[in-house]
Amino acid sequence: MRANTAKQAWLVQDGKRQGLLSKVELCCKLTLPRLWYDEGEEDSYAVSTLDFQSLGALCVSHMSNRTILTMFPPSRGFFRMEAPADVANLARELGFSEPDLAKEMSSVEQKAFRHLENSLQRPKLTRMAELLIATGNCLVVEEDARQLRVMSLRYYCVQRTRKGGLKSLIIREKLLFDELDDKLQALLSGRFQADQTVDYYTWVVRQPGGSFIETVWVNDILLPNNYGSRYAKEEDLPYHVLTWSLADNKNYGTGLVEDYIRDFAALSAVSQAVTEGSVACAQNRILVDPGSTTKPDDFNTSSNNQAIPGTPETINNVMLGNPAGVQVSMSHEEKIDRRLRQAFMLTSGIIRQAERLTAFEIRKMAEEMDIQHGGSYSALSGTVQPWMAKWCLRGAKVPKQFINNDGISLVTGTDALSRNADVDNMRMAMEDLGAAQAIPEEVRAEISWPRLIAFVGAGRQTPLGDMLLTDAEKQQRQTQQTNQEAATTYATTAAQAAATPQ
């Protein structure tokens, strides 16, 4: 049966994912409970969210920070712009060289990168990574050119096509009526009380042909068309339904925490046993023979070096707890701890300060994530970075023709680091050529330097051969040097003639 209202569609889709929500809630409670408050909670944790271990929080926080640092390095760009062949040919006809064109593209990129830092949205990106790692799902909404909104799976339901594209998206927010904008309150005046809670729905549905229609509802009331929008294709939507790992024919993804949920659950149980066992082992009791002359009150109230009646055999110190069992639990806890640290890359190389990172180090971190987690960086960067690049360009007020994919190609992922890597490759190539100074003079005389330069450039993946002077440029430089030497000689001769007495 086809739903006629957003509320009906929400109830149908929400009922199908209750098992998923229970699993996601467990993943959050074992790692970062703040990502998934209990129903009815707002700003405080319930007792049920407390756990006996904090390694889960450390793993998710470290992995999310590492992901965002790799995907959006503060000191370097995360995308580069390339002009298509026709634009490049037109630039050459107008007298622009390739370095000049690359310089112009780089200046546009720098504006976009500065916008990302100035918009102060990095905490939102970190929360996005935390949700993806812990729950496997996340919704990012482009509120405007300077504001992003990150929402957990509690607030939206999604349906996907067979190929994984967006088919339907419903966002539900519970708000007080007076929290709606003033125009909407005036439109619905008399229907709700100011302190009444209403359901605010945003419903996006794919239409035949691939376009999308967005409608906005308050409870069962459809708002006028000016509150919704139409979008020609999925790339134009301001809603980005992200997943960490999406299986075929699935509407929702799975997170990294779910892959290791058994270890987290076991670690929680073992940590509880170690904590409670250690507390029990730390306690002891003193037993006094009831038939002895020593009274417990005399023993408890006596001071140091005070004499009381009794014999040592009538008093015994009893240790509580099970120290051997605690040792076994601690040994098992260390094994799980080591396995989880390896899975969440806590044992890999320490990340240096962001402003000192090189393009080589960033690529290595991305490759390590891809190898260890089945291409997670490439998949996530291919999903997140393209629309983030466009959002940054719009925020930097770059003309639309620069953002249009038909005019400019946005290169993301590990390939986007190549513009920064070019400088590193050039520096290493120059260091290789500098080592040629140690070659004996008789050998250097037999070397074809243009060929050696081209060979080193090819090995370092930098076009050193293209930077050599052509024959015409060499002739022009030689002519300039000859003219300069002649002018210098003439000036010196004239000065000497002026200084010689007649």
C-alpha positions, -999 to +999 in steps of 0.1 A: +000+000+000+014+034-010+016+059+018-003+092+012+014+112+039+049+115+053+037+102+087+023+070+072+055+064+052+076+070+084+055+045+104+059+018+077+097+023+073+104+028+109+087-005+118+109-024+095+142-012+112+136-017+149+160-046+150+186-024+134+181+004+159+186-020+188+219-032+173+230+004+166+222+015+201+243-014+216+272-003+194+270+032+207+267+021+244+298+001+241+318+029+225+304+065+226+270+066+243+266+103+235+260+093+199+227+076+208+208+088+238+180+066+253+145+075+242+134+106+262+170+116+272+182+150+261+214+162+279+223+135+304+232+099+304+210+072+319+225+045+342+221+020+313+246+039+292+275+034+317+300+007+309+330-008+327+355-001+298+364+031+279+385+014+252+355+016+228+354+054+232+392+056+226+390+034+195+361+053+178+375+087+187+410+078+174+397+062+142+373+091+135+400+118+140+424+098+119+398+095+091+390+132+090+427+142+093+434+120+063+404+130+043+405+167+051+441+176+060+442+211+075+475+221+059+467+207+024+438+205+000+416+175-003+406+181-040+421+196-071+405+211-101+414+201-137+404+219-168+389+197-196+408+193-229+388+220-247+393+245-219+430+238-218+433+242-256+414+275-254+437+287-227+468+279-248+453+297-278+449+328-255+485+326-245+481+308-211+507+281-205+499+250-184+517+264-153+497+296-156+464+276-159+474+254-129+482+285-109+447+299-116+431+266-106+452+264-075+441+299-064+405+289-067+412+258-046+429+278-019+397+299-015+377+268-010+401+253+015+401+286+035+363+285+036+363+250+052+386+263+080+367+296+084+333+279+086+343+260+117+326+228+105+354+204+114+337+193+146+307+184+124+329+163+101+344+145+131+309+137+144+300+124+110+330+100+111+321+089+146+286+081+136+298+062+105+323+041+125+300+034+154+266+030+137+275+027+100+250+053+090+248+091+090+229+119+073+246+152+065+224+181+055+237+213+038+218+239+057+234+267+038+268+277+024+284+279+058+265+254+079+263+216+079+240+195+100+248+159+110+220+136+120+220+100+134+199+072+122+172+080+148+160+109+128+157+095+093+145+065+073+159+057+038+150+034+009+175+027-018+173+014-054+188-018-065+220+000-074+223+017-041+209+051-052+184+071-031+148+061-036+131+077-006+143+097+024+121+107+054+134+130+081+114+133+113+121+159+140+101+163+172+098+201+179+078+224+200+055+245+179+071+277+190+105+264+177+092+265+141+100+297+121+077+326+125+061+324+091+052+287+096+037+295+130+016+322+114+005+298+087-006+272+112-019+296+138-048+282+158-040+246+151-014+240+178-005+253+212+029+270+217+042+243+240+027+214+220+052+189+204+048+184+167+064+161+141+083+180+114+088+158+084+109+163+053+101+137+026+122+133-005+110+109-032+125+099-065+104+105-095+104+086-129+133+099-149+156+104-119+144+137-105+134+143-069+105+161-052+109+174-016+078+180+005+076+193+041+049+182+066+038+192+101+021+161+115-004+152+087-004+188+072+013+193+039+030+227+037+028+248+006+052+241-023+075+270-014+086+250+016+098+221-006+119+219-037+126+200-069+159+186-079+170+174-113+193+146-101+206+130-069+239+150-070+219+182-066+203+172-033+215+189-001+209+156+017+237+131+018+229+096+032+263+082+041+273+046+051+306+031+062+300-002+044+268-008+023+260-044+012+240-051-020+202-047-018+204-031+016+190+002+027+213+007+057+250+002+061+271-014+088+298+003+109+333-008+119+322-013+155+296-039+144+324-059+128+340-062+162+308-061+184+316-095+200+350-083+212+335-051+226+308-071+244+333-096+258+356-067+268+327-051+287+319-084+306+356-091+314+362-055+325+333-057+348+347-090+363+381-075+367+368-043+383+344-060+408+370-088+415+397-063+422+375-044+446+366-076+464+403-086+466+412-052+480+389-059+510+398-080+540+383-090+574+397-099+608+382-129+626+383-130+664+377-163+682+345-158+701+358-179+730+390-158+735+396-131+760+400-106+731+369-086+724+363-072+689+355-038+704+388-037+723+406-047+691+389-020+670+392+008+696+428+001+706+456+024+694+491+016+681+514-002+706+485-005+731+484-038+751+452-058+750+445-093+763+446-122+739+468-146+719+478-145+682+461-178+675+427-163+683+430-135+656+431-143+619+433-119+589+410-132+561+414-120+524+383-119+503+378-123+466+394-146+440+428-133+430+434-162+406+402-156+388+410-119+385+444-128+369+426-150+343+402-122+335+430-097+332+449-120+308+418-124+286+411-086+288+446-079+275+441-102+245+409-084+235+424-050+241+453-058+218+430-071+191+408-040+192+437-016+192+450-033+161+416-032+144+412+005+151+447+014+142+458+025+177+490+005+174+501+020+141+524+050+137+516+081+156+502+110+136+524+141+137+511+176+140+487+184+111+507+214+099+538+193+095+522+165+075+535+158+040+515+145+011+535+113+013+525+107+049+488+114+041+488+090+012+504+064+035+477+068+061+450+065+034+467+034+020+469+019+055+432+024+061+424+009+027+445-022+033+433-028+068+396-021+063+389-031+027+392+002+009+373+022+035+391+054+027+387+052-010+350+044-007+343+071+019+363+097+002+346+090-031+312+095-014+320+125+009+347+146-008+329+154-041+299+172-025+322+187+002+343+202-026+313+218-042+300+230-008+334+247-002+335+262-036+299+276-032+309+289+003+339+306-012+316+323-037+333+307-067+313+312-100+289+284-108+308+276-141+338+265-120+316+242-099+299+226-129+313+192-135+310+197-173+334+227-171+358+216-143+368+181-131+370+177-094+396+151-085+393+136-050+407+107-030+444+098-031+446+113-066+438+147-051+470+147-032+490+148-065+492+186-067+509+187-033+529+156-041+544+173-072+564+196-051+577+167-029+586+148-061+604+178-075+624+182-043+634+145-042+644+147-079+666+177-072+683+158-044+690+129-067+706+153-093+726+169-065+741+134-058+757+136-093+783+160-079+800+130-063+806+114-098+842+115-109+850+143-134+860+119-162+827+101-159+807+133-157+822+144-190+807+114-207+772+118-194+743+132-214+728+155-188+694+160-206+690+122-207+700+119-170+675+146-161+647+130-180+656+096-164+655+110-128+623+129-136+606+098-148+617+079-117+603+105-094+572+110-115+579+147-122+584+162-157+619+175-154+625+171-191+597+196-199+616+222-178+647+221-199+654+251-222+646+246-259+673+254-285+656+287-293+655+296-256+692+287-252+700+309-282+680+338-268+697+334-234+732+333-250+724+364-271+713+382-239+744+372-221+766+384-251+748+417-252+752+421-214+789+413-215+794+438-244+775+465-225+796+458-194+829+460-214+818+493-231+809+508-197+842+497-182+863+511-211+844+544-211+850+548-174+887+541-177+889+566-206+872+593-186+896+587-157+928+588-178+944+623-180+947+638-216 
